[in-house]
Amino acid sequence: MRSAWILRAVTPLSPRPGAPPAGLCDSCRHQKVIANTRGSSFSMCERSKVDERYAKYPRIPVERCPGYEEREGEGS
């Protein structure tokens, strides 16, 4: 029997106890958090859809990114 995977998009990433921060991605307008039914969440870079230089799921924490753009409402 084949398992059905259901993914849902959640933005922004809600830190869970014990979950590593995603670095710059947590405040980037290009981040889309993908969560599965087993409780795991993944930081997806939407820039990867239009620019192959960006990884779809970058290694976290991301400390430097030339495509970083601060999400509205995140600045001080």
Backbone as XML, in Angstrom:
<?xml version="1.0"?>
<chain id="A" units="angstrom">
  <residue number="1" name="MET">
    <atom name="N" x="0.836" y="-1.178" z="0.000"/>
    <atom name="CA" x="0.000" y="0.000" z="0.000"/>
    <atom name="C" x="0.885" y="1.247" z="0.000"/>
  </residue>
  <residue number="2" name="ARG">
    <atom name="N" x="0.548" y="2.192" z="-0.791"/>
    <atom name="CA" x="1.330" y="3.410" z="-0.934"/>
    <atom name="C" x="0.829" y="4.481" z="0.032"/>
  </residue>
  <residue number="3" name="SER">
    <atom name="N" x="1.744" y="5.136" z="0.722"/>
    <atom name="CA" x="1.384" y="6.211" z="1.641"/>
    <atom name="C" x="1.135" y="7.486" z="0.859"/>
  </residue>
  <residue number="4" name="ALA">
    <atom name="N" x="0.143" y="8.233" z="1.270"/>
    <atom name="CA" x="-0.155" y="9.514" z="0.641"/>
    <atom name="C" x="0.499" y="10.611" z="1.461"/>
  </residue>
  <residue number="5" name="TRP">
    <atom name="N" x="1.307" y="11.436" z="0.807"/>
    <atom name="CA" x="1.955" y="12.560" z="1.478"/>
    <atom name="C" x="1.142" y="13.800" z="1.217"/>
  </residue>
  <residue number="6" name="ILE">
    <atom name="N" x="0.805" y="14.480" z="2.265"/>
    <atom name="CA" x="0.070" y="15.729" z="2.135"/>
    <atom name="C" x="0.970" y="16.839" z="2.654"/>
  </residue>
  <residue number="7" name="LEU">
    <atom name="N" x="1.223" y="17.820" z="1.815"/>
    <atom name="CA" x="2.061" y="18.957" z="2.196"/>
    <atom name="C" x="1.197" y="20.198" z="2.257"/>
  </residue>
  <residue number="8" name="ARG">
    <atom name="N" x="1.499" y="21.058" z="3.197"/>
    <atom name="CA" x="0.788" y="22.325" z="3.269"/>
    <atom name="C" x="1.820" y="23.428" z="3.412"/>
  </residue>
  <residue number="9" name="ALA">
    <atom name="N" x="1.500" y="24.579" z="2.885"/>
    <atom name="CA" x="2.417" y="25.713" z="2.958"/>
    <atom name="C" x="2.067" y="26.577" z="4.154"/>
  </residue>
  <residue number="10" name="VAL">
    <atom name="N" x="3.078" y="26.994" z="4.885"/>
    <atom name="CA" x="2.913" y="27.844" z="6.055"/>
    <atom name="C" x="3.968" y="28.931" z="5.961"/>
  </residue>
  <residue number="11" name="THR">
    <atom name="N" x="3.585" y="30.171" z="6.160"/>
    <atom name="CA" x="4.556" y="31.254" z="6.117"/>
    <atom name="C" x="4.257" y="32.217" z="7.256"/>
  </residue>
  <residue number="12" name="PRO">
    <atom name="N" x="5.206" y="32.718" z="7.935"/>
    <atom name="CA" x="6.606" y="32.335" z="7.978"/>
    <atom name="C" x="6.840" y="31.122" z="8.863"/>
  </residue>
  <residue number="13" name="LEU">
    <atom name="N" x="8.079" y="30.680" z="8.928"/>
    <atom name="CA" x="8.440" y="29.522" z="9.728"/>
    <atom name="C" x="8.195" y="29.811" z="11.197"/>
  </residue>
  <residue number="14" name="SER">
    <atom name="N" x="7.421" y="28.953" z="11.841"/>
    <atom name="CA" x="7.177" y="29.088" z="13.271"/>
    <atom name="C" x="8.181" y="28.216" z="13.988"/>
  </residue>
  <residue number="15" name="PRO">
    <atom name="N" x="9.062" y="28.823" z="14.767"/>
    <atom name="CA" x="10.053" y="28.000" z="15.456"/>
    <atom name="C" x="9.390" y="27.015" z="16.411"/>
  </residue>
  <residue number="16" name="ARG">
    <atom name="N" x="9.803" y="25.776" z="16.329"/>
    <atom name="CA" x="9.334" y="24.746" z="17.245"/>
    <atom name="C" x="10.464" y="24.463" z="18.213"/>
  </residue>
  <residue number="17" name="PRO">
    <atom name="N" x="10.143" y="24.038" z="19.421"/>
    <atom name="CA" x="11.220" y="23.697" z="20.351"/>
    <atom name="C" x="12.150" y="22.662" z="19.723"/>
  </residue>
  <residue number="18" name="GLY">
    <atom name="N" x="13.432" y="22.956" z="19.720"/>
    <atom name="CA" x="14.416" y="22.032" z="19.171"/>
    <atom name="C" x="14.659" y="22.168" z="17.683"/>
  </residue>
  <residue number="19" name="ALA">
    <atom name="N" x="13.833" y="22.951" z="16.974"/>
    <atom name="CA" x="14.019" y="23.128" z="15.530"/>
    <atom name="C" x="15.106" y="24.172" z="15.289"/>
  </residue>
  <residue number="20" name="PRO">
    <atom name="N" x="16.029" y="23.908" z="14.356"/>
    <atom name="CA" x="17.080" y="24.886" z="14.088"/>
    <atom name="C" x="16.515" y="26.099" z="13.350"/>
  </residue>
  <residue number="21" name="PRO">
    <atom name="N" x="17.024" y="27.295" z="13.625"/>
    <atom name="CA" x="16.579" y="28.469" z="12.876"/>
    <atom name="C" x="17.084" y="28.386" z="11.443"/>
  </residue>
  <residue number="22" name="ALA">
    <atom name="N" x="16.349" y="28.983" z="10.520"/>
    <atom name="CA" x="16.725" y="28.936" z="9.110"/>
    <atom name="C" x="17.617" y="30.112" z="8.719"/>
  </residue>
  <residue number="23" name="GLY">
    <atom name="N" x="18.059" y="30.906" z="9.678"/>
    <atom name="CA" x="18.946" y="32.027" z="9.384"/>
    <atom name="C" x="18.225" y="33.139" z="8.638"/>
  </residue>
  <residue number="24" name="LEU">
    <atom name="N" x="18.861" y="33.662" z="7.589"/>
    <atom name="CA" x="18.273" y="34.750" z="6.809"/>
    <atom name="C" x="16.903" y="34.383" z="6.235"/>
  </residue>
  <residue number="25" name="CYS">
    <atom name="N" x="16.713" y="33.128" z="5.931"/>
    <atom name="CA" x="15.452" y="32.692" z="5.324"/>
    <atom name="C" x="14.241" y="33.044" z="6.190"/>
  </residue>
  <residue number="26" name="ASP">
    <atom name="N" x="14.416" y="33.031" z="7.510"/>
    <atom name="CA" x="13.297" y="33.310" z="8.410"/>
    <atom name="C" x="12.718" y="34.706" z="8.232"/>
  </residue>
  <residue number="27" name="SER">
    <atom name="N" x="13.497" y="35.641" z="7.674"/>
    <atom name="CA" x="12.979" y="36.993" z="7.457"/>
    <atom name="C" x="12.992" y="37.379" z="5.978"/>
  </residue>
  <residue number="28" name="CYS">
    <atom name="N" x="13.183" y="36.410" z="5.078"/>
    <atom name="CA" x="13.254" y="36.695" z="3.644"/>
    <atom name="C" x="11.879" y="36.551" z="2.985"/>
  </residue>
  <residue number="29" name="ARG">
    <atom name="N" x="11.596" y="37.468" z="2.074"/>
    <atom name="CA" x="10.308" y="37.436" z="1.381"/>
    <atom name="C" x="10.181" y="36.256" z="0.423"/>
  </residue>
  <residue number="30" name="HIS">
    <atom name="N" x="11.275" y="35.584" z="0.106"/>
    <atom name="CA" x="11.248" y="34.466" z="-0.837"/>
    <atom name="C" x="11.084" y="33.117" z="-0.149"/>
  </residue>
  <residue number="31" name="GLN">
    <atom name="N" x="11.020" y="33.108" z="1.186"/>
    <atom name="CA" x="10.867" y="31.847" z="1.908"/>
    <atom name="C" x="9.409" y="31.402" z="1.912"/>
  </residue>
  <residue number="32" name="LYS">
    <atom name="N" x="9.236" y="30.116" z="1.711"/>
    <atom name="CA" x="7.923" y="29.488" z="1.862"/>
    <atom name="C" x="8.173" y="28.239" z="2.696"/>
  </residue>
  <residue number="33" name="VAL">
    <atom name="N" x="7.484" y="28.127" z="3.798"/>
    <atom name="CA" x="7.680" y="26.979" z="4.672"/>
    <atom name="C" x="6.712" y="25.882" z="4.265"/>
  </residue>
  <residue number="34" name="ILE">
    <atom name="N" x="7.262" y="24.704" z="4.024"/>
    <atom name="CA" x="6.480" y="23.539" z="3.650"/>
    <atom name="C" x="6.462" y="22.604" z="4.851"/>
  </residue>
  <residue number="35" name="ALA">
    <atom name="N" x="5.273" y="22.247" z="5.303"/>
    <atom name="CA" x="5.147" y="21.339" z="6.445"/>
    <atom name="C" x="4.441" y="20.061" z="5.985"/>
  </residue>
  <residue number="36" name="ASN">
    <atom name="N" x="4.904" y="18.922" z="6.491"/>
    <atom name="CA" x="4.224" y="17.673" z="6.139"/>
    <atom name="C" x="3.361" y="17.199" z="7.304"/>
  </residue>
  <residue number="37" name="THR">
    <atom name="N" x="2.619" y="16.155" z="7.105"/>
    <atom name="CA" x="1.694" y="15.666" z="8.120"/>
    <atom name="C" x="2.393" y="14.995" z="9.293"/>
  </residue>
  <residue number="38" name="ARG">
    <atom name="N" x="3.673" y="14.752" z="9.171"/>
    <atom name="CA" x="4.426" y="14.132" z="10.267"/>
    <atom name="C" x="5.061" y="15.155" z="11.196"/>
  </residue>
  <residue number="39" name="GLY">
    <atom name="N" x="4.819" y="16.428" z="10.955"/>
    <atom name="CA" x="5.319" y="17.471" z="11.839"/>
    <atom name="C" x="6.632" y="18.095" z="11.424"/>
  </residue>
  <residue number="40" name="SER">
    <atom name="N" x="7.219" y="17.649" z="10.327"/>
    <atom name="CA" x="8.458" y="18.247" z="9.834"/>
    <atom name="C" x="8.133" y="19.476" z="8.991"/>
  </residue>
  <residue number="41" name="SER">
    <atom name="N" x="9.035" y="20.451" z="8.999"/>
    <atom name="CA" x="8.860" y="21.613" z="8.139"/>
    <atom name="C" x="10.166" y="21.893" z="7.412"/>
  </residue>
  <residue number="42" name="PHE">
    <atom name="N" x="10.038" y="22.421" z="6.206"/>
    <atom name="CA" x="11.173" y="22.656" z="5.331"/>
    <atom name="C" x="11.099" y="24.076" z="4.796"/>
  </residue>
  <residue number="43" name="SER">
    <atom name="N" x="12.231" y="24.765" z="4.764"/>
    <atom name="CA" x="12.301" y="26.120" z="4.259"/>
    <atom name="C" x="12.605" y="26.062" z="2.760"/>
  </residue>
  <residue number="44" name="MET">
    <atom name="N" x="11.628" y="26.451" z="1.942"/>
    <atom name="CA" x="11.793" y="26.434" z="0.491"/>
    <atom name="C" x="12.064" y="27.852" z="-0.011"/>
  </residue>
  <residue number="45" name="CYS">
    <atom name="N" x="13.020" y="27.972" z="-0.917"/>
    <atom name="CA" x="13.334" y="29.261" z="-1.520"/>
    <atom name="C" x="12.560" y="29.386" z="-2.829"/>
  </residue>
  <residue number="46" name="GLU">
    <atom name="N" x="11.637" y="30.349" z="-2.885"/>
    <atom name="CA" x="10.849" y="30.532" z="-4.098"/>
    <atom name="C" x="11.647" y="31.159" z="-5.233"/>
  </residue>
  <residue number="47" name="ARG">
    <atom name="N" x="12.814" y="31.717" z="-4.942"/>
    <atom name="CA" x="13.696" y="32.225" z="-6.019"/>
    <atom name="C" x="14.162" y="31.075" z="-6.905"/>
  </residue>
  <residue number="48" name="SER">
    <atom name="N" x="14.219" y="29.872" z="-6.345"/>
    <atom name="CA" x="14.683" y="28.714" z="-7.112"/>
    <atom name="C" x="13.768" y="28.410" z="-8.303"/>
  </residue>
  <residue number="49" name="LYS">
    <atom name="N" x="12.545" y="28.908" z="-8.280"/>
    <atom name="CA" x="11.613" y="28.673" z="-9.393"/>
    <atom name="C" x="12.005" y="29.447" z="-10.649"/>
  </residue>
  <residue number="50" name="VAL">
    <atom name="N" x="12.676" y="30.592" z="-10.456"/>
    <atom name="CA" x="13.023" y="31.443" z="-11.600"/>
    <atom name="C" x="14.525" y="31.601" z="-11.813"/>
  </residue>
  <residue number="51" name="ASP">
    <atom name="N" x="15.329" y="31.136" z="-10.852"/>
    <atom name="CA" x="16.774" y="31.290" z="-10.957"/>
    <atom name="C" x="17.441" y="30.024" z="-10.430"/>
  </residue>
  <residue number="52" name="GLU">
    <atom name="N" x="18.078" y="29.285" z="-11.317"/>
    <atom name="CA" x="18.671" y="27.992" z="-10.946"/>
    <atom name="C" x="19.871" y="28.109" z="-10.013"/>
  </residue>
  <residue number="53" name="ARG">
    <atom name="N" x="20.367" y="29.319" z="-9.778"/>
    <atom name="CA" x="21.485" y="29.490" z="-8.844"/>
    <atom name="C" x="21.072" y="29.262" z="-7.395"/>
  </residue>
  <residue number="54" name="TYR">
    <atom name="N" x="19.782" y="29.302" z="-7.122"/>
    <atom name="CA" x="19.284" y="29.143" z="-5.758"/>
    <atom name="C" x="18.753" y="27.731" z="-5.554"/>
  </residue>
  <residue number="55" name="ALA">
    <atom name="N" x="19.148" y="27.140" z="-4.433"/>
    <atom name="CA" x="18.684" y="25.799" z="-4.092"/>
    <atom name="C" x="17.219" y="25.860" z="-3.677"/>
  </residue>
  <residue number="56" name="LYS">
    <atom name="N" x="16.442" y="24.863" z="-4.084"/>
    <atom name="CA" x="15.032" y="24.824" z="-3.707"/>
    <atom name="C" x="14.893" y="24.736" z="-2.186"/>
  </residue>
  <residue number="57" name="TYR">
    <atom name="N" x="15.672" y="23.868" z="-1.576"/>
    <atom name="CA" x="15.692" y="23.715" z="-0.124"/>
    <atom name="C" x="17.131" y="23.940" z="0.350"/>
  </residue>
  <residue number="58" name="PRO">
    <atom name="N" x="17.498" y="25.202" z="0.658"/>
    <atom name="CA" x="18.890" y="25.497" z="1.037"/>
    <atom name="C" x="19.260" y="24.880" z="2.383"/>
  </residue>
  <residue number="59" name="ARG">
    <atom name="N" x="20.546" y="24.595" z="2.547"/>
    <atom name="CA" x="21.034" y="24.124" z="3.846"/>
    <atom name="C" x="20.893" y="25.257" z="4.847"/>
  </residue>
  <residue number="60" name="ILE">
    <atom name="N" x="20.371" y="24.938" z="5.992"/>
    <atom name="CA" x="20.174" y="25.968" z="7.005"/>
    <atom name="C" x="21.146" y="25.757" z="8.160"/>
  </residue>
  <residue number="61" name="PRO">
    <atom name="N" x="21.525" y="26.794" z="8.840"/>
    <atom name="CA" x="21.062" y="28.169" z="8.687"/>
    <atom name="C" x="21.772" y="28.880" z="7.534"/>
  </residue>
  <residue number="62" name="VAL">
    <atom name="N" x="21.034" y="29.683" z="6.801"/>
    <atom name="CA" x="21.602" y="30.482" z="5.710"/>
    <atom name="C" x="22.138" y="31.763" z="6.336"/>
  </residue>
  <residue number="63" name="GLU">
    <atom name="N" x="23.431" y="31.989" z="6.188"/>
    <atom name="CA" x="24.063" y="33.170" z="6.780"/>
    <atom name="C" x="24.321" y="34.279" z="5.771"/>
  </residue>
  <residue number="64" name="ARG">
    <atom name="N" x="24.475" y="33.916" z="4.484"/>
    <atom name="CA" x="24.685" y="34.893" z="3.414"/>
    <atom name="C" x="23.897" y="34.448" z="2.198"/>
  </residue>
  <residue number="65" name="CYS">
    <atom name="N" x="23.247" y="35.399" z="1.524"/>
    <atom name="CA" x="22.505" y="35.074" z="0.303"/>
    <atom name="C" x="22.384" y="36.326" z="-0.547"/>
  </residue>
  <residue number="66" name="PRO">
    <atom name="N" x="22.871" y="36.281" z="-1.792"/>
    <atom name="CA" x="22.797" y="37.470" z="-2.650"/>
    <atom name="C" x="21.355" y="37.816" z="-3.051"/>
  </residue>
  <residue number="67" name="GLY">
    <atom name="N" x="20.438" y="36.882" z="-2.918"/>
    <atom name="CA" x="19.051" y="37.129" z="-3.293"/>
    <atom name="C" x="18.147" y="37.504" z="-2.137"/>
  </residue>
  <residue number="68" name="TYR">
    <atom name="N" x="18.738" y="37.687" z="-0.954"/>
    <atom name="CA" x="17.948" y="38.008" z="0.236"/>
    <atom name="C" x="17.232" y="39.335" z="0.091"/>
  </residue>
  <residue number="69" name="GLU">
    <atom name="N" x="15.940" y="39.346" z="0.385"/>
    <atom name="CA" x="15.147" y="40.567" z="0.447"/>
    <atom name="C" x="14.277" y="40.451" z="1.692"/>
  </residue>
  <residue number="70" name="GLU">
    <atom name="N" x="14.385" y="41.441" z="2.559"/>
    <atom name="CA" x="13.652" y="41.394" z="3.817"/>
    <atom name="C" x="12.142" y="41.380" z="3.569"/>
  </residue>
  <residue number="71" name="ARG">
    <atom name="N" x="11.459" y="40.515" z="4.291"/>
    <atom name="CA" x="10.004" y="40.401" z="4.211"/>
    <atom name="C" x="9.391" y="41.671" z="4.811"/>
  </residue>
  <residue number="72" name="GLU">
    <atom name="N" x="8.297" y="42.152" z="4.238"/>
    <atom name="CA" x="7.615" y="43.349" z="4.762"/>
    <atom name="C" x="7.209" y="43.112" z="6.201"/>
  </residue>
  <residue number="73" name="GLY">
    <atom name="N" x="7.395" y="44.144" z="7.021"/>
    <atom name="CA" x="7.004" y="44.063" z="8.425"/>
    <atom name="C" x="8.040" y="43.422" z="9.319"/>
  </residue>
  <residue number="74" name="GLU">
    <atom name="N" x="9.173" y="42.990" z="8.777"/>
    <atom name="CA" x="10.213" y="42.337" z="9.569"/>
    <atom name="C" x="11.254" y="43.333" z="10.074"/>
  </residue>
  <residue number="75" name="GLY">
    <atom name="N" x="11.374" y="44.485" z="9.442"/>
    <atom name="CA" x="12.413" y="45.445" z="9.793"/>
    <atom name="C" x="12.087" y="46.204" z="11.059"/>
  </residue>
  <residue number="76" name="SER">
    <atom name="N" x="13.084" y="46.923" z="11.551"/>
    <atom name="CA" x="12.866" y="47.694" z="12.776"/>
    <atom name="C" x="12.544" y="49.137" z="12.462"/>
  </residue>
</chain>
